[in-house]
């Protein structure tokens, strides 16, 4: 992605555009153009086509995108999500399989990555853990995003990674539940219905107040910008939060679980 970003910067400057003027032409933020040029955000194929036309690059950006190494092509949606997550002013998450990545301990994350099929080698696992822990820095920033995490109770009951790893993870969740601007709520197992049987999702609000959603499945992930689809998931999130334990009751549950260790 850095190679494609460097090409864009070169073509933009040759055409006499600033990052701001280029962004205004395509109704995207100056920060988004900067992120693409720095290799932190993927250049989407449709935008590459439009940039080739505007900058008169004879299709160079589209060709460069098509010939990116496979290691860069695989995580395009995930890369853009992580970039938006770093910038977000608000994050809401529902998880029913594992503890949300932003709240995982290193040992718990290792257990998650070691469970993958096909398996990762140890070097890949170490790199993934480093990236995951780095993501969590946004919760400790001077001005952290407002965050809300809804977690299905079985996630907290399952001793994933072994009893020691599990106890450490519960303790970390209890600590995180006290962070300013962070709300952790548990969806009780005893509920006879709830609003997101379709699975986990994440909602983001950007500094420009654009609302986005992110979902994952067995074979991929998707960043959703369509207002109608985002609205549906926003409604689900609101209903889920009304069906959960309060943050105070969630802390009491964590204390009880920790007391049983």
N, C-alpha and C positions, 0 to 999 in steps of 0.2 A: 504493500500500500504506500510506503514511503516513496518508491520510485514513481508511481502514478502521481502522487502529490507533488513531487518535485517537478515533474513535467508540466502539471497544471500551473504551478507558480511561474515557471519559465514562459509558458505561452501567454499567461495573463499579463505579465510585465511587458512582453514584446508587443502586445496589443494595446498597451497603454491603460490598462484597467488596474484599479486598486482592489483589494479584497472587498471593500465596502461597495464599490460600484458594480462589481461582478455579482455580489450577493443581491443587490437591489434589482438587477436585471432579471434574476430568476426567483425573486421574492423569497430568498433565504437569508439568514443572518450572516453578518461579517464573520462571526465566530465559527459558523459552520464551514465557510470557505477556508478559514485558517486551519480548522481541524483536519480537513481533507488534505490540504497542502502539507501539513505536518505528519501525515500518515496515521493520524489517530482516529479518523473516521473514513469508512469506505466511500469511494465514489460510485454512485449507482449508475447502471448502464444507461438509463434514460437521460440522466443529467449529463453523462459523458457525451452522448450524441448531441445534445443541445450545445454543450460547450465547444465541441468540435466545429459546429456550424458557426457559432458566434465568433470564435477566435481564429477561424479559418486554418485549422490544424490538419486538414486533409485526412481526418479520421484517426489521428495518432492516439488520442486518449482512449477511444473505443478499442483500438487494436492493443494498446498496452494493458487495458483492463482484461481483455480476452486471453492474454498470455501471461497473466500473473501466475506465480507458482501456486500449486494446489494448496499448500499450507495456508496461503493467504485467502484463497477463494472460499474455503470451507466455512469460516466463521463470520461472513459478512454481516448478517443480521445481528449476531451476538456482539460483534465489535461496535456496531452503531449503538446498540442498546447500552453497552458499558460506557460509551462516550456520553450519551444522554444522561445516564445515571450519575456520572461525575458532576454534571452541570445542574442536575435537578434541584428545584427548591422544595419539592414535596414528592414523597414516595409512599405508595401503599402496596402491600403485598399480601397475597393469600397463599399458604402452602399446606399441602396435605400429604406430602411424601417424606420430606426431610426438613430440617431446620433451614430457614432462609439463609442464603449464602452470606449476606451481610452480618449475620449473627453467629456464624459457625466458628468454633475454635479450630486451631490448626489440626489437632488430633482427630476431631470429628470430620473435618474436610478431607483429611487423608483417608479415613474410612469410606467416605463417599466416593472419592476418586478410585480407590482400590476395588470398589464394587462394580466398576464399569465393565461392560461386555460389548466389544472386544476390550481386553485389558490394556491399560497404560503401563509403560515401563516406569521404573522408579524416577528416572530423570524427568520424564514428562509430569509425573505426579508432583515432584518438588516444584517445578515451574508453575504448575496450576495452583498449588497451595500458596506460593509467593504472590501470585496475581490476585488470588482471592483475599488474602490478608491485606494486601495493598488497597483493594476496593473499600475495605471497611474503614479506612481513614476518614472518609466523608462524615462518619458519625461522630468523629472527634474534632472536626474542623471548628474554627472560631465561630462560623455561622453555619451550622449543620442544617441539612434539609429537615423539614417536618416529616417524620416517618411513622407509619402505622403498619404493624405486622400482625396478621391474623394467622394462627397456626392451629391445625386440627389436633385435638388432644392425643390421639394415638402416636403422633410424632414425638411427643414428650414422654410417653409411656414405654416406647420401644428402646431397649438398651443397645442402640446402634453403635457398633465399634467396640462393644464390651462394657462392663459395668463401670470401669474407671473412666473411660472416655465419656460415657453417658453422664456420669455424675459431674464431671468437669464442665460438660456442655450445659447442664441444668444450672450450675452455679454461674456460668457466664451469662446465660439468659436472665437470671435474677439480677445480676449486676447491670446488664444493658437496660432492663426495665426501669431503672432509675435515671437514665440519661434524659436531660432536658429535651423536650420536643419529640421524644420517642414513645410510642404507645405499643405495648405488646399485649395482645388479647388472645385467649384460647377459645376455640370453638369446641364446646363440650361434646364428648362422645355420646352422652345421653340424649342429645337432640334427635328427634325423630325425622327431621328434614332440615335442609339448609340450602342456601342460595347458589352454591357453586359446585354442584355434583360433576360439572364438566372438567374440573381440575384447577390447578394453580394458575395465577396470573400476577402481573405487576402493573401498576399504574404510575406514570411519571407526569410531573408538571415542569416544563422548562422555564428558564428565566423570562422567556417571551410569553409565558402563560399558555403555551401550546400543551395540549393534553395528549399523551401517548399511552399505549398499552403494549405489553410484551407477554407472549405465551410460549411455552415449550411443549414438545411432545417427544415421542420415542426417537424420532429421526430428524429433528430439526427445531428451529425456533422462528418466531415471527415478531417483528416490530410493527405495530398497528397504528396508523395515523388517521384512518377514516373516522370522522367525528361520530357517525352513527354507531360503529362498532365499539369505539371507546366509550360512548355513552352507555351502552348495554353493560359493559364491564364495570363502569362507575356505579351503575344502579346495583349490580350484584355486590360490589364492595360495601355499599351503604347498608344493604340488607344483611350481609354477613356480620358487620359490626354491631348491628342491633341484636344479633342472635348469639353473640359471644359473651364470655365473662367480662366484667369490667377490668381495667388495668389493675385495680386494687385486688380484686378476687383472683386475677391471674397470678399476682405475686404471692398470694396466700397458697395457691395450688403449687407453685414452684417450691415454696417453703415446706409444704407437706411432703412433696416428692423427695426433696433433699433430706428431710428428717428421717425418711425411710431407708436412707443409704447406710 
